[in-house]
Amino acid sequence: MTKETEAVLQLLGQHEEQFLAEWLQEAGAASTRVTDAARRSMRGEAQEILQGLRVALQSGGDPENFQAPAWSSLRQTLETLSRSRAAQGQSAGDTSMFVLAAKRPLFGAIQRDFSKGDQQMSAVWAVSSIVDRMAQWTVTTYQHTREEIIKRQQQDLLELSTPVIKLFEGVLAVPMIGTLDSARTQVVMETLLQRIVDTGSRLAIIDITGVPTVDTLVAQHLLKTVSAIRLMGAECIISGIRPQIAQTIVHLGIDLQGIASKSSLADALALAMEQQGFVITRTK
């Protein structure tokens, strides 16, 4: 343990209550706009951070190496703090400013307890390095948390945008809307194949009416999906082939032979019922 970290530990031990009070005041906990529950929460967060800091320093943690095992407990505490505040809608700046608010009380304690000179400057540098790295860690955790939330939301949107609908016995339909890329095609394929297994369907209609453009990549995705459906023992009908899309497919030289296609979902549904042996008649 260096003299600097020993000095910081001494400060934390001798003036803990005063330090906590000044930290919370600096962080805005004394504001009349802050509820009692929020004050208690902030105090609990500050105490946990302080405990993690004390454990790290007692374990010989080097302020210049915040990734060392000695700081693991404090890092976990900061991660929990950042994730909790992110879930509450607070920004990364709000969380880091709460941590940085600990600087002024610590600097004040150093100024009171240490005479001016090298020891005081060393203690100030050690405190500044530790608090800066703590604040930076909360920002890093916040970014990772937001990225995880965004990825999960994107996955949810993919699943919601590609529903597999059972039209009637033995026939499924997948209405496609928007751009068709590799990730979305994979979701469609997995969902559709699983539904084919679950329902025992023999026919699937892929409707691309809502797909704005069809290029070589989109056509390849469709062909892969059709091939996977056939490997499951089912057949496929592609509907929504508009004149512009038909011209594009011909121009690109894409071979859709052997795949039934219709200009509208209604036509595809009529063909599906015919293939399944159903007959539709008017009652009047």
Secondary structure, 3 states (H helix, E strand, C coil): CCHHHHHHHHHHHHCHHHHHHHHHHHCCCCCCCCCHHHHHHHHHHHHHHHHHHHHHHHCCCCCCCCCCHHHHHHHHHHHHHHHHHHHCCCCHHHHHHHHHCCHHHHHHHHHHHCCCCHHHHHHHHHHHHHHHHHHHHHHHHHHHHHHHHHHHHHHHHHHHHCCCEEEECCEEEEEEECCCCHHHHHHHHHHHHHHHHHHCCCEEEEEEEECCCCCHHHHHHHHHHHHHHHHCCCEEEEECCCHHHHHHHHHHCCCCCCCEEECCHHHHHHHHHHHCCCCCCCCC
